[in-house]
């Protein structure tokens, strides 16, 4: 995905803001975000920084021991997974990865964006190899 400067910044900041406000009554547009490394270990794939689960109206689990520079991008990616799941009942990990890269560039975190971009390329190659 080619990065278009500023294209995702408003969306990304809105998504992060909405994740920081969790309503008591869960709806399809709202999701619980749980910061708890032990819950990540119980609910997510091995070595994951976090994950989205569709149970209980949807939950996002994020490790507490990750660097601050990764917390928002992990949360953004998992929220994107949540939105994809609720709209189509499927998740495209490449789409999520590319949106995370754009999110990082919009936040002027080029070094981290490049790391994620390399990861996205590897992810694409791995998924194509499985086909």
N, CA, C and O atoms as a GROMACS GRO file, in nm:
protein
  524
    1UNK      N    1   0.085  -0.116   0.000
    1UNK     CA    2   0.000   0.000   0.000
    1UNK      C    3   0.089   0.123   0.000
    1UNK      O    4   0.179   0.134   0.084
    2UNK      N    5   0.066   0.213  -0.092
    2UNK     CA    6   0.144   0.336  -0.098
    2UNK      C    7   0.093   0.430   0.010
    2UNK      O    8  -0.028   0.443   0.031
    3UNK      N    9   0.186   0.496   0.076
    3UNK     CA   10   0.150   0.589   0.183
    3UNK      C   11   0.110   0.723   0.124
    3UNK      O   12   0.185   0.779   0.044
    4UNK      N   13  -0.004   0.775   0.162
    4UNK     CA   14  -0.050   0.907   0.123
    4UNK      C   15  -0.048   0.994   0.247
    4UNK      O   16  -0.128   0.973   0.339
    5UNK      N   17   0.042   1.090   0.250
    5UNK     CA   18   0.064   1.171   0.370
    5UNK      C   19  -0.066   1.227   0.426
    5UNK      O   20  -0.142   1.294   0.355
    6UNK      N   21  -0.091   1.200   0.553
    6UNK     CA   22  -0.207   1.255   0.622
    6UNK      C   23  -0.338   1.182   0.598
    6UNK      O   24  -0.438   1.214   0.662
    7UNK      N   25  -0.340   1.085   0.508
    7UNK     CA   26  -0.464   1.018   0.473
    7UNK      C   27  -0.528   0.948   0.591
    7UNK      O   28  -0.651   0.952   0.605
    8UNK      N   29  -0.450   0.885   0.674
    8UNK     CA   30  -0.506   0.805   0.781
    8UNK      C   31  -0.499   0.870   0.919
    8UNK      O   32  -0.548   0.813   1.017
    9UNK      N   33  -0.439   0.988   0.928
    9UNK     CA   34  -0.416   1.042   1.061
    9UNK      C   35  -0.545   1.072   1.136
    9UNK      O   36  -0.554   1.042   1.255
   10UNK      N   37  -0.644   1.130   1.070
   10UNK     CA   38  -0.769   1.160   1.138
   10UNK      C   39  -0.838   1.032   1.180
   10UNK      O   40  -0.886   1.021   1.293
   11UNK      N   41  -0.845   0.934   1.090
   11UNK     CA   42  -0.905   0.805   1.122
   11UNK      C   43  -0.830   0.739   1.237
   11UNK      O   44  -0.892   0.690   1.332
   12UNK      N   45  -0.700   0.737   1.228
   12UNK     CA   46  -0.620   0.670   1.331
   12UNK      C   47  -0.638   0.735   1.467
   12UNK      O   48  -0.658   0.666   1.567
   13UNK      N   49  -0.632   0.866   1.472
   13UNK     CA   50  -0.647   0.933   1.602
   13UNK      C   51  -0.787   0.914   1.657
   13UNK      O   52  -0.804   0.900   1.778
   14UNK      N   53  -0.888   0.912   1.570
   14UNK     CA   54  -1.024   0.886   1.615
   14UNK      C   55  -1.039   0.745   1.670
   14UNK      O   56  -1.107   0.725   1.771
   15UNK      N   57  -0.977   0.649   1.606
   15UNK     CA   58  -0.984   0.511   1.653
   15UNK      C   59  -0.915   0.496   1.788
   15UNK      O   60  -0.966   0.429   1.878
   16UNK      N   61  -0.799   0.559   1.803
   16UNK     CA   62  -0.728   0.551   1.930
   16UNK      C   63  -0.811   0.618   2.039
   16UNK      O   64  -0.821   0.565   2.150
   17UNK      N   65  -0.869   0.733   2.010
   17UNK     CA   66  -0.951   0.802   2.110
   17UNK      C   67  -1.070   0.717   2.150
   17UNK      O   68  -1.104   0.711   2.269
   18UNK      N   69  -1.134   0.652   2.054
   18UNK     CA   70  -1.251   0.570   2.086
   18UNK      C   71  -1.212   0.448   2.169
   18UNK      O   72  -1.292   0.400   2.249
   19UNK      N   73  -1.091   0.397   2.150
   19UNK     CA   74  -1.046   0.283   2.228
   19UNK      C   75  -1.016   0.322   2.373
   19UNK      O   76  -1.023   0.239   2.463
   20UNK      N   77  -0.984   0.446   2.394
   20UNK     CA   78  -0.954   0.491   2.529
   20UNK      C   79  -1.080   0.519   2.610
   20UNK      O   80  -1.072   0.542   2.730
   21UNK      N   81  -1.197   0.516   2.545
   21UNK     CA   82  -1.324   0.536   2.614
   21UNK      C   83  -1.409   0.412   2.591
   21UNK      O   84  -1.462   0.393   2.482
   22UNK      N   85  -1.421   0.329   2.692
   22UNK     CA   86  -1.497   0.205   2.679
   22UNK      C   87  -1.628   0.221   2.755
   22UNK      O   88  -1.628   0.245   2.876
   23UNK      N   89  -1.739   0.207   2.683
   23UNK     CA   90  -1.870   0.221   2.746
   23UNK      C   91  -1.904   0.096   2.825
   23UNK      O   92  -1.851  -0.011   2.799
   24UNK      N   93  -1.994   0.112   2.923
   24UNK     CA   94  -2.036  -0.002   3.005
   24UNK      C   95  -2.120  -0.101   2.925
   24UNK      O   96  -2.105  -0.222   2.942
   25UNK      N   97  -2.208  -0.051   2.838
   25UNK     CA   98  -2.291  -0.139   2.756
   25UNK      C   99  -2.224  -0.158   2.622
   25UNK      O  100  -2.215  -0.064   2.542
   26UNK      N  101  -2.177  -0.279   2.596
   26UNK     CA  102  -2.104  -0.308   2.473
   26UNK      C  103  -2.199  -0.313   2.354
   26UNK      O  104  -2.307  -0.371   2.363
   27UNK      N  105  -2.160  -0.254   2.242
   27UNK     CA  106  -2.232  -0.259   2.116
   27UNK      C  107  -2.131  -0.296   2.010
   27UNK      O  108  -2.011  -0.304   2.037
   28UNK      N  109  -2.179  -0.320   1.887
   28UNK     CA  110  -2.089  -0.361   1.780
   28UNK      C  111  -1.981  -0.255   1.752
   28UNK      O  112  -1.874  -0.289   1.702
   29UNK      N  113  -2.007  -0.129   1.784
   29UNK     CA  114  -1.911  -0.023   1.759
   29UNK      C  115  -1.812  -0.004   1.874
   29UNK      O  116  -1.714   0.069   1.859
   30UNK      N  117  -1.835  -0.068   1.987
   30UNK     CA  118  -1.750  -0.048   2.103
   30UNK      C  119  -1.685  -0.180   2.142
   30UNK      O  120  -1.743  -0.288   2.124
   31UNK      N  121  -1.567  -0.170   2.195
   31UNK     CA  122  -1.495  -0.292   2.231
   31UNK      C  123  -1.411  -0.265   2.356
   31UNK      O  124  -1.359  -0.156   2.377
   32UNK      N  125  -1.399  -0.367   2.437
   32UNK     CA  126  -1.318  -0.359   2.557
   32UNK      C  127  -1.171  -0.377   2.522
   32UNK      O  128  -1.136  -0.466   2.444
   33UNK      N  129  -1.086  -0.293   2.579
   33UNK     CA  130  -0.941  -0.307   2.562
   33UNK      C  131  -0.883  -0.343   2.698
   33UNK      O  132  -0.897  -0.268   2.795
   34UNK      N  133  -0.817  -0.458   2.704
   34UNK     CA  134  -0.762  -0.509   2.829
   34UNK      C  135  -0.609  -0.508   2.819
   34UNK      O  136  -0.551  -0.574   2.733
   35UNK      N  137  -0.545  -0.432   2.907
   35UNK     CA  138  -0.399  -0.429   2.914
   35UNK      C  139  -0.357  -0.525   3.024
   35UNK      O  140  -0.361  -0.491   3.142
   36UNK      N  141  -0.316  -0.645   2.984
   36UNK     CA  142  -0.282  -0.747   3.082
   36UNK      C  143  -0.202  -0.856   3.012
   36UNK      O  144  -0.256  -0.933   2.933
   37UNK      N  145  -0.074  -0.862   3.040
   37UNK     CA  146   0.014  -0.959   2.974
   37UNK      C  147  -0.029  -1.103   2.998
   37UNK      O  148  -0.018  -1.186   2.907
   38UNK      N  149  -0.077  -1.135   3.118
   38UNK     CA  150  -0.118  -1.272   3.145
   38UNK      C  151  -0.242  -1.309   3.064
   38UNK      O  152  -0.256  -1.424   3.022
   39UNK      N  153  -0.332  -1.213   3.039
   39UNK     CA  154  -0.450  -1.243   2.956
   39UNK      C  155  -0.411  -1.258   2.810
   39UNK      O  156  -0.473  -1.334   2.736
   40UNK      N  157  -0.307  -1.185   2.768
   40UNK     CA  158  -0.256  -1.204   2.632
   40UNK      C  159  -0.203  -1.346   2.618
   40UNK      O  160  -0.232  -1.414   2.519
   41UNK      N  161  -0.127  -1.391   2.716
   41UNK     CA  162  -0.071  -1.527   2.713
   41UNK      C  163  -0.180  -1.633   2.711
   41UNK      O  164  -0.165  -1.737   2.646
   42UNK      N  165  -0.290  -1.609   2.780
   42UNK     CA  166  -0.400  -1.705   2.785
   42UNK      C  167  -0.487  -1.704   2.658
   42UNK      O  168  -0.541  -1.807   2.620
   43UNK      N  169  -0.501  -1.589   2.595
   43UNK     CA  170  -0.598  -1.573   2.487
   43UNK      C  171  -0.540  -1.557   2.348
   43UNK      O  172  -0.612  -1.572   2.249
   44UNK      N  173  -0.412  -1.527   2.337
   44UNK     CA  174  -0.354  -1.491   2.208
   44UNK      C  175  -0.250  -1.594   2.163
   44UNK      O  176  -0.204  -1.676   2.243
   45UNK      N  177  -0.214  -1.589   2.033
   45UNK     CA  178  -0.108  -1.678   1.985
   45UNK      C  179   0.023  -1.654   2.059
   45UNK      O  180   0.046  -1.545   2.111
   46UNK      N  181   0.106  -1.755   2.064
   46UNK     CA  182   0.234  -1.746   2.133
   46UNK      C  183   0.317  -1.630   2.078
   46UNK      O  184   0.323  -1.610   1.957
   47UNK      N  185   0.379  -1.556   2.166
   47UNK     CA  186   0.465  -1.442   2.134
   47UNK      C  187   0.392  -1.321   2.077
   47UNK      O  188   0.456  -1.229   2.026
   48UNK      N  189   0.260  -1.319   2.083
   48UNK     CA  190   0.183  -1.205   2.033
   48UNK      C  191   0.192  -1.087   2.129
   48UNK      O  192   0.201  -1.105   2.250
   49UNK      N  193   0.190  -0.967   2.073
   49UNK     CA  194   0.186  -0.846   2.156
   49UNK      C  195   0.044  -0.819   2.203
   49UNK      O  196   0.021  -0.744   2.298
   50UNK      N  197  -0.050  -0.880   2.134
   50UNK     CA  198  -0.191  -0.865   2.168
   50UNK      C  199  -0.275  -0.938   2.066
   50UNK      O  200  -0.222  -0.996   1.972
   51UNK      N  201  -0.407  -0.935   2.084
   51UNK     CA  202  -0.496  -0.997   1.987
   51UNK      C  203  -0.638  -0.947   2.006
   51UNK      O  204  -0.672  -0.888   2.108
   52UNK      N  205  -0.719  -0.971   1.905
   52UNK     CA  206  -0.862  -0.942   1.909
   52UNK      C  207  -0.936  -1.075   1.922
   52UNK      O  208  -0.906  -1.171   1.851
   53UNK      N  209  -1.032  -1.079   2.011
   53UNK     CA  210  -1.119  -1.196   2.026
   53UNK      C  211  -1.262  -1.149   2.007
   53UNK      O  212  -1.300  -1.043   2.058
   54UNK      N  213  -1.343  -1.226   1.936
   54UNK     CA  214  -1.481  -1.186   1.910
   54UNK      C  215  -1.575  -1.222   2.025
   54UNK      O  216  -1.691  -1.180   2.024
   55UNK      N  217  -1.528  -1.298   2.122
   55UNK     CA  218  -1.612  -1.338   2.234
   55UNK      C  219  -1.648  -1.219   2.322
   55UNK      O  220  -1.580  -1.117   2.321
   56UNK      N  221  -1.756  -1.232   2.396
   56UNK     CA  222  -1.802  -1.127   2.488
   56UNK      C  223  -1.824  -0.993   2.420
   56UNK      O  224  -1.796  -0.888   2.479
   57UNK      N  225  -1.872  -0.994   2.297
   57UNK     CA  226  -1.895  -0.870   2.224
   57UNK      C  227  -1.769  -0.812   2.163
   57UNK      O  228  -1.773  -0.705   2.102
   58UNK      N  229  -1.660  -0.881   2.178
   58UNK     CA  230  -1.533  -0.836   2.124
   58UNK      C  231  -1.443  -0.782   2.232
   58UNK      O  232  -1.484  -0.698   2.312
   59UNK      N  233  -1.320  -0.830   2.234
   59UNK     CA  234  -1.221  -0.784   2.330
   59UNK      C  235  -1.085  -0.772   2.263
   59UNK      O  236  -1.050  -0.853   2.176
   60UNK      N  237  -1.011  -0.672   2.302
   60UNK     CA  238  -0.873  -0.657   2.258
   60UNK      C  239  -0.785  -0.676   2.380
   60UNK      O  240  -0.806  -0.614   2.485
   61UNK      N  241  -0.686  -0.761   2.366
   61UNK     CA  242  -0.589  -0.786   2.473
   61UNK      C  243  -0.454  -0.732   2.427
   61UNK      O  244  -0.410  -0.761   2.315
   62UNK      N  245  -0.387  -0.654   2.513
   62UNK     CA  246  -0.256  -0.596   2.480
   62UNK      C  247  -0.162  -0.618   2.598
   62UNK      O  248  -0.199  -0.598   2.713
   63UNK      N  249  -0.039  -0.658   2.566
   63UNK     CA  250   0.063  -0.678   2.669
   63UNK      C  251   0.094  -0.546   2.737
   63UNK      O  252   0.083  -0.439   2.676
   64UNK      N  253   0.132  -0.553   2.862
   64UNK     CA  254   0.169  -0.433   2.937
   64UNK      C  255   0.319  -0.406   2.932
   64UNK      O  256   0.364  -0.299   2.974
   65UNK      N  257   0.396  -0.503   2.883
   65UNK     CA  258   0.541  -0.489   2.884
   65UNK      C  259   0.601  -0.457   2.747
   65UNK      O  260   0.716  -0.492   2.719
   66UNK      N  261   0.523  -0.390   2.662
   66UNK     CA  262   0.576  -0.351   2.531
   66UNK      C  263   0.613  -0.203   2.534
   66UNK      O  264   0.560  -0.126   2.614
   67UNK      N  265   0.703  -0.165   2.445
   67UNK     CA  266   0.748  -0.026   2.438
   67UNK      C  267   0.632   0.065   2.400
   67UNK      O  268   0.544   0.027   2.323
   68UNK      N  269   0.631   0.185   2.456
   68UNK     CA  270   0.526   0.283   2.430
   68UNK      C  271   0.510   0.308   2.280
   68UNK      O  272   0.398   0.326   2.232
   69UNK      N  273   0.621   0.310   2.206
   69UNK     CA  274   0.613   0.338   2.063
   69UNK      C  275   0.531   0.234   1.987
   69UNK      O  276   0.483   0.260   1.877
   70UNK      N  277   0.515   0.115   2.046
   70UNK     CA  278   0.438   0.010   1.980
   70UNK      C  279   0.294  -0.001   2.031
   70UNK      O  280   0.209  -0.057   1.962
   71UNK      N  281   0.266   0.051   2.148
   71UNK     CA  282   0.134   0.033   2.207
   71UNK      C  283   0.022   0.086   2.119
   71UNK      O  284  -0.075   0.015   2.093
   72UNK      N  285   0.034   0.211   2.071
   72UNK     CA  286  -0.073   0.270   1.990
   72UNK      C  287  -0.089   0.200   1.856
   72UNK      O  288  -0.202   0.182   1.808
   73UNK      N  289   0.022   0.159   1.794
   73UNK     CA  290   0.011   0.093   1.664
   73UNK      C  291  -0.047  -0.047   1.678
   73UNK      O  292  -0.120  -0.094   1.590
   74UNK      N  293  -0.015  -0.116   1.788
   74UNK     CA  294  -0.074  -0.247   1.814
   74UNK      C  295  -0.224  -0.231   1.837
   74UNK      O  296  -0.305  -0.307   1.782
   75UNK      N  297  -0.261  -0.132   1.917
   75UNK     CA  298  -0.402  -0.107   1.945
   75UNK      C  299  -0.476  -0.070   1.816
   75UNK      O  300  -0.587  -0.118   1.791
   76UNK      N  301  -0.415   0.015   1.735
   76UNK     CA  302  -0.475   0.054   1.607
   76UNK      C  303  -0.496  -0.068   1.518
   76UNK      O  304  -0.602  -0.084   1.458
   77UNK      N  305  -0.395  -0.155   1.508
   77UNK     CA  306  -0.407  -0.275   1.424
   77UNK      C  307  -0.514  -0.370   1.474
   77UNK      O  308  -0.590  -0.425   1.394
   78UNK      N  309  -0.522  -0.388   1.604
   78UNK     CA  310  -0.623  -0.479   1.660
   78UNK      C  311  -0.763  -0.420   1.646
   78UNK      O  312  -0.860  -0.494   1.626
   79UNK      N  313  -0.774  -0.289   1.656
   79UNK     CA  314  -0.904  -0.226   1.634
   79UNK      C  315  -0.945  -0.242   1.487
   79UNK      O  316  -1.062  -0.262   1.457
   80UNK      N  317  -0.848  -0.233   1.397
   80UNK     CA  318  -0.877  -0.256   1.256
   80UNK      C  319  -0.926  -0.399   1.235
   80UNK      O  320  -1.019  -0.422   1.158
   81UNK      N  321  -0.863  -0.496   1.301
   81UNK     CA  322  -0.909  -0.635   1.293
   81UNK      C  323  -1.053  -0.646   1.340
   81UNK      O  324  -1.135  -0.715   1.278
   82UNK      N  325  -1.083  -0.579   1.449
   82UNK     CA  326  -1.218  -0.578   1.505
   82UNK      C  327  -1.318  -0.522   1.403
   82UNK      O  328  -1.424  -0.581   1.383
   83UNK      N  329  -1.284  -0.410   1.340
   83UNK     CA  330  -1.375  -0.348   1.242
   83UNK      C  331  -1.394  -0.440   1.121
   83UNK      O  332  -1.505  -0.454   1.071
   84UNK      N  333  -1.287  -0.503   1.075
   84UNK     CA  334  -1.298  -0.596   0.962
   84UNK      C  335  -1.388  -0.714   0.999
   84UNK      O  336  -1.473  -0.756   0.921
   85UNK      N  337  -1.366  -0.767   1.119
   85UNK     CA  338  -1.444  -0.883   1.163
   85UNK      C  339  -1.593  -0.851   1.169
   85UNK      O  340  -1.676  -0.928   1.121
   86UNK      N  341  -1.627  -0.738   1.228
   86UNK     CA  342  -1.768  -0.704   1.241
   86UNK      C  343  -1.833  -0.669   1.108
   86UNK      O  344  -1.955  -0.683   1.094
   87UNK      N  345  -1.756  -0.624   1.009
   87UNK     CA  346  -1.816  -0.591   0.880
   87UNK      C  347  -1.821  -0.710   0.785
   87UNK      O  348  -1.910  -0.719   0.701
   88UNK      N  349  -1.724  -0.803   0.797
   88UNK     CA  350  -1.720  -0.912   0.700
   88UNK      C  351  -1.699  -1.051   0.760
   88UNK      O  352  -1.698  -1.150   0.687
   89UNK      N  353  -1.684  -1.059   0.892
   89UNK     CA  354  -1.656  -1.186   0.963
   89UNK      C  355  -1.526  -1.250   0.919
   89UNK      O  356  -1.506  -1.370   0.933
   90UNK      N  357  -1.435  -1.167   0.864
   90UNK     CA  358  -1.302  -1.215   0.830
   90UNK      C  359  -1.202  -1.102   0.857
   90UNK      O  360  -1.239  -0.986   0.869
   91UNK      N  361  -1.076  -1.140   0.866
   91UNK     CA  362  -0.970  -1.043   0.892
   91UNK      C  363  -0.860  -1.062   0.789
   91UNK      O  364  -0.810  -1.174   0.771
   92UNK      N  365  -0.822  -0.955   0.721
   92UNK     CA  366  -0.714  -0.957   0.625
   92UNK      C  367  -0.589  -0.902   0.695
   92UNK      O  368  -0.576  -0.780   0.710
   93UNK      N  369  -0.496  -0.989   0.736
   93UNK     CA  370  -0.380  -0.941   0.810
   93UNK      C  371  -0.289  -0.849   0.729
   93UNK      O  372  -0.221  -0.764   0.786
   94UNK      N  373  -0.288  -0.864   0.598
   94UNK     CA  374  -0.206  -0.776   0.514
   94UNK      C  375  -0.264  -0.634   0.516
   94UNK      O  376  -0.190  -0.536   0.526
   95UNK      N  377  -0.396  -0.623   0.505
   95UNK     CA  378  -0.460  -0.492   0.511
   95UNK      C  379  -0.430  -0.424   0.644
   95UNK      O  380  -0.395  -0.306   0.647
   96UNK      N  381  -0.444  -0.499   0.752
   96UNK     CA  382  -0.415  -0.444   0.884
   96UNK      C  383  -0.270  -0.398   0.891
   96UNK      O  384  -0.243  -0.288   0.940
   97UNK      N  385  -0.178  -0.478   0.845
   97UNK     CA  386  -0.036  -0.445   0.850
   97UNK      C  387  -0.007  -0.318   0.770
   97UNK      O  388   0.065  -0.230   0.818
   98UNK      N  389  -0.062  -0.307   0.652
   98UNK     CA  390  -0.038  -0.189   0.568
   98UNK      C  391  -0.097  -0.064   0.632
   98UNK      O  392  -0.038   0.044   0.622
   99UNK      N  393  -0.212  -0.076   0.695
   99UNK     CA  394  -0.272   0.039   0.764
   99UNK      C  395  -0.186   0.080   0.883
   99UNK      O  396  -0.177   0.199   0.914
  100UNK      N  397  -0.125  -0.016   0.950
  100UNK     CA  398  -0.036   0.016   1.061
  100UNK      C  399   0.086   0.094   1.012
  100UNK      O  400   0.132   0.187   1.078
  101UNK      N  401   0.138   0.057   0.897
  101UNK     CA  402   0.252   0.129   0.839
  101UNK      C  403   0.211   0.273   0.812
  101UNK      O  404   0.284   0.366   0.847
  102UNK      N  405   0.096   0.293   0.749
  102UNK     CA  406   0.048   0.428   0.721
  102UNK      C  407   0.025   0.507   0.850
  102UNK      O  408   0.057   0.626   0.857
  103UNK      N  409  -0.030   0.442   0.949
  103UNK     CA  410  -0.052   0.503   1.080
  103UNK      C  411   0.079   0.556   1.137
  103UNK      O  412   0.086   0.668   1.186
  104UNK      N  413   0.183   0.474   1.130
  104UNK     CA  414   0.314   0.513   1.183
  104UNK      C  415   0.376   0.628   1.104
  104UNK      O  416   0.433   0.720   1.162
  105UNK      N  417   0.365   0.624   0.972
  105UNK     CA  418   0.417   0.735   0.892
  105UNK      C  419   0.341   0.863   0.924
  105UNK      O  420   0.402   0.970   0.935
  106UNK      N  421   0.210   0.854   0.940
  106UNK     CA  422   0.130   0.972   0.975
  106UNK      C  423   0.170   1.030   1.110
  106UNK      O  424   0.158   1.150   1.132
  107UNK      N  425   0.216   0.944   1.199
  107UNK     CA  426   0.260   0.990   1.332
  107UNK      C  427   0.409   1.024   1.333
  107UNK      O  428   0.468   1.045   1.438
  108UNK      N  429   0.466   1.028   1.213
  108UNK     CA  430   0.608   1.065   1.195
  108UNK      C  431   0.702   0.971   1.270
  108UNK      O  432   0.801   1.014   1.330
  109UNK      N  433   0.671   0.843   1.265
  109UNK     CA  434   0.755   0.739   1.325
  109UNK      C  435   0.811   0.652   1.212
  109UNK      O  436   0.782   0.533   1.201
  110UNK      N  437   0.893   0.716   1.128
  110UNK     CA  438   0.942   0.651   1.007
  110UNK      C  439   1.023   0.525   1.034
  110UNK      O  440   1.007   0.426   0.963
  111UNK      N  441   1.107   0.525   1.135
  111UNK     CA  442   1.190   0.409   1.165
  111UNK      C  443   1.103   0.289   1.200
  111UNK      O  444   1.124   0.178   1.150
  112UNK      N  445   1.005   0.310   1.287
  112UNK     CA  446   0.914   0.202   1.324
  112UNK      C  447   0.828   0.162   1.205
  112UNK      O  448   0.800   0.043   1.186
  113UNK      N  449   0.786   0.259   1.123
  113UNK     CA  450   0.707   0.229   1.003
  113UNK      C  451   0.785   0.140   0.908
  113UNK      O  452   0.728   0.049   0.848
  114UNK      N  453   0.913   0.165   0.894
  114UNK     CA  454   0.996   0.082   0.805
  114UNK      C  455   1.008  -0.060   0.858
  114UNK      O  456   1.007  -0.156   0.780
  115UNK      N  457   1.019  -0.075   0.990
  115UNK     CA  458   1.022  -0.210   1.049
  115UNK      C  459   0.892  -0.283   1.021
  115UNK      O  460   0.892  -0.400   0.983
  116UNK      N  461   0.780  -0.213   1.040
  116UNK     CA  462   0.650  -0.275   1.013
  116UNK      C  463   0.635  -0.306   0.863
  116UNK      O  464   0.578  -0.408   0.827
  117UNK      N  465   0.686  -0.217   0.778
  117UNK     CA  466   0.678  -0.240   0.634
  117UNK      C  467   0.754  -0.366   0.595
  117UNK      O  468   0.706  -0.446   0.514
  118UNK      N  469   0.872  -0.386   0.653
  118UNK     CA  470   0.948  -0.509   0.626
  118UNK      C  471   0.870  -0.631   0.674
  118UNK      O  472   0.865  -0.734   0.606
  119UNK      N  473   0.808  -0.619   0.791
  119UNK     CA  474   0.726  -0.728   0.843
  119UNK      C  475   0.610  -0.757   0.748
  119UNK      O  476   0.578  -0.873   0.723
  120UNK      N  477   0.546  -0.653   0.695
  120UNK     CA  478   0.432  -0.671   0.603
  120UNK      C  479   0.476  -0.746   0.477
  120UNK      O  480   0.405  -0.833   0.427
  121UNK      N  481   0.593  -0.711   0.426
  121UNK     CA  482   0.646  -0.779   0.307
  121UNK      C  483   0.668  -0.927   0.336
  121UNK      O  484   0.634  -1.013   0.255
  122UNK      N  485   0.725  -0.955   0.452
  122UNK     CA  486   0.748  -1.095   0.492
  122UNK      C  487   0.614  -1.168   0.509
  122UNK      O  488   0.601  -1.284   0.469
  123UNK      N  489   0.518  -1.103   0.569
  123UNK     CA  490   0.385  -1.160   0.589
  123UNK      C  491   0.320  -1.196   0.454
  123UNK      O  492   0.264  -1.305   0.439
  124UNK      N  493   0.329  -1.104   0.358
  124UNK     CA  494   0.274  -1.131   0.224
  124UNK      C  495   0.340  -1.253   0.161
  124UNK      O  496   0.273  -1.340   0.106
  125UNK      N  497   0.474  -1.259   0.171
  125UNK     CA  498   0.546  -1.371   0.114
  125UNK      C  499   0.504  -1.502   0.179
  125UNK      O  500   0.484  -1.602   0.110
  126UNK      N  501   0.491  -1.502   0.311
  126UNK     CA  502   0.451  -1.623   0.383
  126UNK      C  503   0.310  -1.666   0.345
  126UNK      O  504   0.285  -1.785   0.325
  127UNK      N  505   0.219  -1.571   0.335
  127UNK     CA  506   0.081  -1.604   0.298
  127UNK      C  507   0.072  -1.653   0.153
  127UNK      O  508  -0.006  -1.743   0.123
  128UNK      N  509   0.150  -1.593   0.065
  128UNK     CA  510   0.151  -1.642  -0.074
  128UNK      C  511   0.209  -1.781  -0.083
  128UNK      O  512   0.164  -1.862  -0.165
  129UNK      N  513   0.309  -1.812  -0.003
  129UNK     CA  514   0.370  -1.944  -0.004
  129UNK      C  515   0.272  -2.051   0.043
  129UNK      O  516   0.281  -2.167   0.002
  130UNK      N  517   0.177  -2.012   0.129
  130UNK     CA  518   0.078  -2.108   0.177
  130UNK      C  519  -0.031  -2.139   0.074
  130UNK      O  520  -0.101  -2.240   0.086
  131UNK      N  521  -0.045  -2.053  -0.026
  131UNK     CA  522  -0.152  -2.073  -0.126
  131UNK      C  523  -0.118  -2.174  -0.230
  131UNK      O  524  -0.198  -2.200  -0.320
   0.00000   0.00000   0.00000
